[in-house]
Protein backbone atom coordinates (compact mmCIF):
# COMPACT_ATOMS: atom_id res chain seq x y z
CA UNK A 1 0.00 0.00 0.00
CA UNK A 2 2.86 2.34 0.87
CA UNK A 3 4.46 1.75 -2.56
CA UNK A 4 1.23 2.56 -4.36
CA UNK A 5 0.92 5.84 -2.46
CA UNK A 6 4.50 6.81 -3.36
CA UNK A 7 3.88 5.96 -7.02
CA UNK A 8 0.72 8.09 -7.13
CA UNK A 9 2.51 11.02 -5.46
CA UNK A 10 5.36 10.81 -7.97
CA UNK A 11 2.92 10.72 -10.88
CA UNK A 12 1.11 13.78 -9.55
CA UNK A 13 4.37 15.66 -9.02
CA UNK A 14 5.53 15.19 -12.60
CA UNK A 15 4.61 18.00 -14.99
CA UNK A 16 2.17 17.28 -17.79
CA UNK A 17 3.38 17.92 -21.36
CA UNK A 18 2.32 21.27 -22.84
CA UNK A 19 -0.58 21.41 -25.29
CA UNK A 20 0.96 24.40 -27.08
CA UNK A 21 2.83 22.41 -29.80
CA UNK A 22 -0.35 20.49 -30.65
CA UNK A 23 -2.39 23.68 -30.88
CA UNK A 24 0.27 25.32 -33.07
CA UNK A 25 0.35 22.30 -35.39
CA UNK A 26 -3.45 22.34 -35.82
CA UNK A 27 -3.28 26.09 -36.46
CA UNK A 28 -0.59 25.55 -39.11
CA UNK A 29 -2.68 22.85 -40.80
CA UNK A 30 -5.71 25.13 -40.92
CA UNK A 31 -3.58 27.98 -42.32
CA UNK A 32 -2.12 25.76 -45.06
CA UNK A 33 -5.59 24.48 -46.00
CA UNK A 34 -6.89 28.03 -46.22
CA UNK A 35 -3.93 29.21 -48.32
CA UNK A 36 -3.90 26.34 -50.79
CA UNK A 37 -7.53 25.20 -50.96
CA UNK A 38 -10.14 27.66 -49.72
CA UNK A 39 -8.60 30.95 -50.90
CA UNK A 40 -8.01 29.87 -54.55
CA UNK A 41 -11.50 28.32 -54.73
CA UNK A 42 -13.09 31.58 -53.55
CA UNK A 43 -11.03 33.54 -56.09
CA UNK A 44 -12.17 31.21 -58.88
CA UNK A 45 -15.82 31.50 -57.82
CA UNK A 46 -15.54 35.29 -57.77
CA UNK A 47 -14.07 35.35 -61.30
CA UNK A 48 -16.81 33.03 -62.57
CA UNK A 49 -19.51 35.24 -61.02
CA UNK A 50 -17.96 38.35 -62.61
CA UNK A 51 -17.92 36.53 -65.97
CA UNK A 52 -21.60 35.65 -65.65
CA UNK A 53 -22.54 39.20 -64.65
CA UNK A 54 -20.64 40.69 -67.62
CA UNK A 55 -22.29 38.55 -70.31
CA UNK A 56 -23.58 40.51 -73.29
CA UNK A 57 -25.06 39.83 -76.70
CA UNK A 58 -22.55 38.31 -79.11
CA UNK A 59 -20.32 36.61 -76.51
CA UNK A 60 -19.40 33.05 -77.36
CA UNK A 61 -19.85 30.73 -74.41
CA UNK A 62 -19.71 27.10 -73.33
CA UNK A 63 -22.23 25.57 -70.95
CA UNK A 64 -21.37 23.15 -68.15
CA UNK A 65 -22.74 20.38 -70.39
CA UNK A 66 -20.30 21.26 -73.18
CA UNK A 67 -22.69 23.07 -75.53
CA UNK A 68 -21.04 25.86 -77.51
CA UNK A 69 -23.11 28.84 -78.46
CA UNK A 70 -23.40 32.58 -78.94
CA UNK A 71 -25.37 34.81 -76.59
CA UNK A 72 -28.50 36.25 -78.22
CA UNK A 73 -30.25 37.63 -75.15
CA UNK A 74 -29.35 37.95 -71.46
CA UNK A 75 -31.84 38.19 -68.61
CA UNK A 76 -31.29 38.35 -64.88
CA UNK A 77 -31.15 34.57 -64.39
CA UNK A 78 -31.18 33.10 -67.90
CA UNK A 79 -29.48 33.53 -71.24
CA UNK A 80 -30.66 32.65 -74.72
CA UNK A 81 -27.86 31.14 -76.79
CA UNK A 82 -27.77 30.36 -80.51
CA UNK A 83 -26.33 26.91 -80.95
CA UNK A 84 -26.47 26.29 -84.70
CA UNK A 85 -28.31 28.23 -87.37
CA UNK A 86 -31.71 29.13 -85.93
CA UNK A 87 -31.49 26.68 -83.01
CA UNK A 88 -31.68 28.62 -79.75
CA UNK A 89 -31.56 27.35 -76.19
CA UNK A 90 -32.53 29.16 -73.01
CA UNK A 91 -30.09 28.20 -70.27
CA UNK A 92 -29.54 29.21 -66.67
CA UNK A 93 -26.66 31.67 -66.39
CA UNK A 94 -25.16 29.47 -63.67
CA UNK A 95 -24.54 26.79 -66.31
CA UNK A 96 -22.33 29.08 -68.41
CA UNK A 97 -18.73 28.38 -67.51
CA UNK A 98 -16.45 29.73 -70.23
CA UNK A 99 -16.06 32.47 -72.81
CA UNK A 100 -14.17 31.07 -75.79
CA UNK A 101 -14.38 34.12 -78.06
CA UNK A 102 -10.95 35.36 -76.87
CA UNK A 103 -9.36 31.94 -77.40
CA UNK A 104 -10.75 31.79 -80.96
CA UNK A 105 -9.11 35.10 -81.89
CA UNK A 106 -5.64 33.96 -80.78
Residue pairs with C-beta under 8 A, 6 or more apart in sequence:
48 97
51 96
51 99
52 93
52 94
52 96
55 61
55 71
55 74
55 79
55 93
55 96
56 71
56 74
57 71
57 72
57 73
57 74
58 70
58 71
59 70
59 71
59 99
59 101
60 68
60 69
60 70
60 71
60 99
60 100
60 101
60 104
61 68
61 69
61 70
61 71
61 79
61 81
61 96
61 97
61 98
61 99
61 100
62 68
62 69
62 96
62 97
62 98
62 100
63 69
63 81
63 91
63 95
63 96
63 97
64 95
64 96
64 97
65 95
67 81
67 83
67 89
67 91
68 83
68 100
69 81
69 82
69 83
69 89
70 81
70 82
71 79
71 80
71 81
72 80
72 81
72 82
72 88
73 79
73 80
74 80
74 93
77 92
77 93
78 90
78 91
78 92
78 93
79 90
79 91
79 93
79 96
80 88
80 89
80 90
80 91
81 88
81 89
81 91
82 88
83 89
